[in-house]
Amino acid sequence: MATVRADPEWPPLREQSAQRVWREVLQPLATRLQHASDALAVDAVTQVRTEVAELLDDVQARDEAIWSTAETLRLFAALLEDGKDPAGSDLPPSTVAIMRSAVRRQTPLAWHSRTYRLVHAHVWRWLHHQIAENTPDGQDRTIALDLVTTMMTLFADRALTRGDEAYEVEREVWSQGAAAARVAAIDDVLADRSTDVPALSARLRYDLTRHHVGVVVWLDHAVDAHVTPSMLSGVIAAAARANGAESSITHPLGSAAIAGWFGRRHGFEGDVIIGGGSAPALPPGVRVAVGQAAQGIAGFRMTHVQAEHGRRVAALRAGEDARVTRYPDVALIALCIADPKHAAQFVEQTLGRLAEDDDTTRRLAASLQVYMRENRSRVHAAAALSIHPNTVSYRVRQAEALLGRSIDENSMELSVALTLLPVSGPTRRASKGS
């Protein structure tokens, strides 16, 4: 027996011709929007970053915007499919979290409103194209465009109003709390606005004269993980205990990211324990970047900057399995990709055809990198790659053929380019398209 769909709740859809267009045009459109929500969110946020450079100017803000936009699109698609009144809609949880974190990060409310309007315009153009392409009848097309435009306008107005309310409520709470003073003190330390270590330590309730390890903990939005801000803070607290720290402190970086430090009177020996050993395993979808241990207020700043560089490199390695990125392991990469486009051009010019993005070429480049790292020892490289030494020799010859020269020529530049290759792929493809 066929399922009988309920009549629409939204009054404009109840008129006879509008209801027919809703069922024949808008409900199928809602299904397509549900399926396209993730890709459309990426396109919309990318367009925002292209049009207004200062909006979404870091990886965390971009990923949060994509996540929130996709959830918002799915919410609108559900309203469209069910014919519900958009004036009664609410914000998805990810958008509420972003508005609240914006207060803690001291991001102007106007920036978020402008981002929302730009995304709204991009999505409306997509809907307009879909209706034009899939609705041959001119009258039906006109009715469909009028209905979806009105619904989107009401939906966006409701969302902006609720977003403003969430921001204002959080700002009121935040301004009255001790957490605001702590955030301001950390900002003063990181910006080097004060050298009064005793006063800053008192404001932070954290001794800045000690040895510190800086970390950044964030949620990888590509993973469907139910992780709360308190769980991210818990990762830092667990790491502090596992490493014998006497105190720790955290600092919000966004709705799904947090910076932290833990310190002790005596220096840290060896690798800092994160997500293993005597520390609990990391929650699903959580990633960590770790700076080197350093002492004093200058060390507090330095280890944090290193952790941020580690996160920047980890974001370019999103396809890899590494959950923890340690700054010493990626220091060269972090330095070389300070200007990503320049780094990508250097890789292209140095490697030539060896920089091509296919499985065979990637395998040859990776083998050559290990071979050079192992001081050109076939035996050591073979052991590291779990292949036969003769295979190493074959791959090196093939790599040289793609390079069009011996690996003895400009060997230092070659080693650096091979190190940068895994993190420059998306940038290289983007630069080719521009």
N, C-alpha and C positions, 0 to 999 in steps of 0.2 A: 504494500500500500504506500502511495506517495505521501511524503511529509508535507503538511499544509503549513506554510509559513505565516506567522502572525502579522497583523497589520502594523505598519510603522507607527512609532510613537510621536515622531516629529511632525507637527501640523502641516508644514508645506508639502510633505510627501503623501498626505491623505487625499489630495485632489486626484480625480480619476486618471488623467493623463500623466500626472507626476508619479503616481504610484506604479503605473505600468512601466514608465522609464526607469524608475527605481529598481523594479524587479528584473527588467531586461538588460539594462545598461549599468546601473550603479552597483548592484550586488556582484555581478561578475568583475567589475572594476575593483571592488573591495577585496575580492579574492586575489587578484593580481597584485594589489598593493601589499597584501600580507606576505606574499611570496617574494616580492621585490624589496621589502623593507630594509634588509641589511645592506644590500648593494646601493640602494637609493640613499641611505643614510651616509655611507662613505662618500658618494658623489656630492651630496649636498654640503657636507662639512669641508670637503676638499675645495669646493667652489667658494665657500665662505673665506677660507684661508687665502685663496687666490685674490679675492676682491678686496679684503681688508687684512693687511699683514699683521696688525697688532692683535687681532682676535685669534684665540686658540693657538698661541705662539709657542706652546711646548707640547711634548708628546702626551703627557697626562691629560691636559685640557682637551686635546684633539680626540683621544680615545674615549674620554667621558662624554664628549659631545656626540660622537658616533653612537655610542651605546644608548644614550638618552634619546637621540633622534629616532633610532630604530624602534625603541619601545613606544615612543609617541606615535609613530606611523602605524604601528600595529593597533594601538588604541583607537586611532581615528578610523582605521579600516574596519574595526569591529563595530564602531558606531554607525558607519556607513552601511555595513551589511545588515545590521539589526534595525536601522532606521530610528535610532534613538536621538533624543534632543541633545545637540552638542553643548547647549548652555548649562547642562547638568553634569558635564564631564569633569574629571579630575586629573591631576598630574600623575604620571607614572612615578614610582618610588625613586628611580635613578635621577629624574629631574629635580625632585625635592632635595635629594642628597647634594646635587650640584649647587643648588641655590644656597643651601646651608653652608657648604664648604666655601662658597664665594665670599661669605662674610668673614670667615676665618682667614682667608687668603687676601682679604681686603681688595677684592676685585669689584670695580664699579658696577652697579646694577645695570646701568645703561649699556655696558658691553654685552651682557647676557640678552637684554631685550633686542639689541641690534642683531646678534647672532640668530635669535629665534626668527626675526622678521626675514632675514636673508634665506634661512632654511625654508621658511614658509613659501617664499617666492619660488625657490627652486622646485619644491614639491608640487606647487600649483602648476608650474609649466609642464611637469611630468604628467599630471592628471589631465591637463588640457590636451596634450599630445595623445594620451591613451584614448580619450573620448573621441577625438577627431579621427583616429586611425580605426576605431572599432565600432563607430556609429555612422552607418551610411546615410540614414535618414536625416535630412537637415533640421526638421522640426524637433525630432527627438534629441539631436545633438545640442540644439539651443537650450532645451529644457534641462538636459543633463548638466551642461556647463553652468547654468544659472543655479541649479540646486547644489552642486558640489562646491561652487564658489561661495555661496551663502553659508553652507555648512562649515567650510574651512575657516571663513572669517569669524563666525561665532565661536568655533572651537579654539582658534588662535587667541581671540580676545579673552576667553575664559582662562586659557593656559597662562597668558601673560599676567592676568590679574592674580591668579593663584600663585604664580611664581613670585610676583612682587610681595604678596602677603607672607610667603614662606621666608623670603629674604628679610623683611622687616621684623618679623617675629624673632628670627635667629639673631639679627643684629641687636635687638633690644636685650636679649638674654646674654649675648656675647659681651656687650659693652659693660654689663654689670658683673661679669664673672672674673675670677682670678686668672682664668685661662688666657684672657685677652692680654693681661699684663705679662704673662710668661711668653706669649707669642711675640709681643712687642720687644721684650728683652732679647729673645733669640734673633729677631730681625736686626736689632742693634749690634749684636755680636757678629752676625754674618756680614753685615754691611760695614763693619769696622767703624761704627759711629762713636764708640766709646772704648776707652782703655782702662776704665776703672773696674778692675777684675773683682775686688771684694764686693762692690755695689752690684755688679751684674750677677755674681754668684748668688747674692742674697735675693735678688729679684727672681732668679731662676730656681732657687733652692737646689742648686747643683754646683759643685765645686769645679770651677774652670781651671784650676791649677793642676788638676790631675792628668793622667794619661787617658785619652779618649779613643773610642772607635766609633766612626760615623757609619750609619746604614740608611738605606732607603728601602722601604717595603711597599710593594704595590700589588694590585690585583690585575692579572692579565685578563682583559675583557674578552679575549678569544675563547676563554674557558668558562663554562657555565658553572660557576662556583658561588655558593651562598656564604660570602665572607663579609663580616661586619667590621667597621672601624676598630672596635674593641679587640677583634681577633688579630688585626694588623699590629696593634699596640702589644698584644700578647706575644707576637713573634719577637719583638724587641726585648720584652721583659724576660722571655725564656732564654734568649741569647745572652743577656746580661748575667743571668744566673749560671748558665753553662760555662761562662768565661770568668767567673769569679769577680764580677764587677760589684762595686759597692753602691752604685747609684746609676740611675738611667733617666732619660728625659725624651719626650717625643714632641714633634712639631708637624701640624697638618700641612699636606701638600695638595690635597684635593679630596674628593669624595671617596676615592679608592686608592689613596697613596698617603704615606706618612714617612717623615724622616725621624731618625732617632740617634741618640748617642748613649753609650754607657761607659763608665769610667771607674778607675781605681787608682790608688796611690802609687802602686808599682807597675812597671811596664807589662805589656802583653807579650807573651812568648809564643812563637809559632803562629800557625793559621788560626784565625778566630773561628770558633765553632758556631755554625749556623745550620739549623735544620738537619741535624744528624749527630751521631756520637752521643754525648750527654744532653744534647738539646732535642726537644720534641721535633718530629717531622713537620715540615711546612704544610699548612692546609692546601687542599687542591686549588690550583690557579694562582697561588701566591708566589711572587718572585722577589729576590733580595739582591741589592748591590751593596758591597762593603768597601769602605775606604781603609787605608792603612792606619795603624795605631799611631797617635801623635800626642804631644804634651802641650798643656797650656792653652791660652785663648787662641793663639795662632794655630795650634794643632787642632783645636775644636773646629775652626773654619776649614782648615786644609782637608781633614778627613771627610768632612761633609761634601766639599767640592769634589773630592775623588769619588765618593759614593754616587753623586749625581752624574759624573762622567761615566761611571760603570752602568748606571741605568740607561744613559743615552746609547751606549754600545749595545746593551741587552735588548733595547727596543728594535735595533736594526737586525738582531739575531732572533727575531720572534719565532722563526720556524725551528729553532734548536731546542733541545731538551733541557739545557742547563737551567736550574732553578736559582742558583746562586752565582753572581758575577763578582769576582774580586778584582779590585782596581789594578794590582800589580800584573794580573794576567792580561789586561786590556789597555794598559797605559799607552802603549805605542799607537794602538788603534784610535783611542780617544784623542790623542794629540793630533793625529793625521786627519781625522774627520771633523775637526773644528769647523772647517769649511767643506761641507759634504760634496758640493758640486766640484770644487777644485780637486778633492780626493778622487772622485769618480773619473774625472778627466785624466788624472795621473795614472790611475789603474788602466784605463783604456789605452793611453799612449804607450805605457810601459809593456803591457802584456799583449796588445794587439788581438789576434784571433784566439789567444789563450784565455781571454776574458769572456768569450762567448758563453751564453747561458743554456747549455744543454748538458745532459748527464755525463756523456763521454768526456767533454772538455773540462767539466768541473772535477771529474775524477783525476784527469791528468794534472790539473793545476794543484789539487790537494796533495797528490803524490809528490810533485816537484817541491812543494813547500816543505813537506816532511823531510825529503831528501836533503834539502839545503839546511834545514834546521838541525839535522843530524850530521852536520859537517861533511856532507856528500858521501856518507857511508852507506853502501847498498845494504849491508847486513843489518845495520841499526834501523835504517828506514824500513826494510822488509819486516823486521820484528814489530815496529810501531804500527805498520799497516796490515800486519798478518797476511802478507803475500810472499812469494818467492823472490829472492834477490834479482833473478833474471827478469822478473816482471817489473821490478823497480827500474832496471836499466832500460827496458823497452819503453816504459812510460816517460822516462826522462828524455829519450830520443824523440818520442812523439811530441812532447812538449816543446822541445827545441825546434822541431819542424814548424809548429804553429807560431812560435816566437819569430822564426826567421833568422835566428842568430844563436850563438853559443850562450849557455848560462854563465860563462865566465865574463861576459861583457855586461858591464853595469850591474854586477851581482848584488850590490847593496840595494839599489833601486828595485831590482827584481824581487828581492826578499820582502821589502816593504809592500810592494804592490800585491804580492801573493797573500800577505797577511791581511790586507785591506779588502781583498776580493770578496770574501763572504758577506761583508757588511756594506758593500757599495753597489750590489746588484740593483735594488729598486731605484736608487738615485741615478745609476747609469741609464736604466731604461727610461726614466723620466726626462733626463737631459737629452736623450736621443729624440724624444717626441716633441721637445720644445723648439 
